């Protein structure tokens, strides 16, 4: 396996052995890979994505089931991809296919120590919250932030799959000390999930903005010169969404802190503490309808 390119070339301590195990993680389905290529191609059209989805009836059925759920609220029954495109648009549908495809790579239920349904509920809430924040701050591609939020912690699932004992130790330490997962990783001097997540995202060929959100959502990137300016807003958005979702306790990602909210997370986006309370309430309301995502995964 060739090594993906990163924002910095240094591989953190302890990662080499883990990276060797990544061959055990499946690649994206062919259809998802082609849809991912369309996302990265400014000349792509709605007809392109409709043609690709025709080749995967199972994925198409999941997409249509989700589109017909209460979350999207489309009037009448949508029975074909072209009609779905008319309502949702190219970007939303493409991001939806990408997210569902990643879901399908990790079908297990986890264990008592870390039930995956709770993890995916946290990921989904972060996605919903990210899109709400993006719309509030008028970010040009809110559906992109949904996918960034959905996949922000994918490194935890990867660690759960290829280094289970290490993963369990981190979760237990975080619980015992009432700290975040990443703080527990640091205390135990183990490779952090954000780098591992970016690595697998690069292996899958996901867009740079998604890889950056995965890698840097725990860091203050305001003065980071090596990060492309265009990827910073989604990083701020996902950082804030993750903190808010942990704080209000939707799902569980192995984080036992109160969310570790920092003022820069919302100040960088021009938001106020009052805005945050409204976003929390909106997220809770939207999650009442978003359970259909988890149902489709099952």
Protein Blocks (a to p, Z undefined) as FASTA:
>chain_A
ZZdddfbfbdcehklmmmmmmmmpccddfklmmmmmmmmpmkbcfklmmmmmmmmmklmm
mmmmmmmmmklopgcjdfbfklmmmmnommlmmmmmmmmmmmmmmmbgbjfklcfklmmm
mmmmmmmmmmmmmmmnopablmlmmmmmmmmmmmmmmmmmmmmmlmmmmmmmmmmnopaf
klmmmmnopacfklmmmmmmmmnopafklmmmmmmmmbcfklmmkbcfklmmmmmmmmmm
mmmmmmnopajehiabehopafklmmmnopafklmmmmmmmmmmmmmmmmmmmmmmZZ
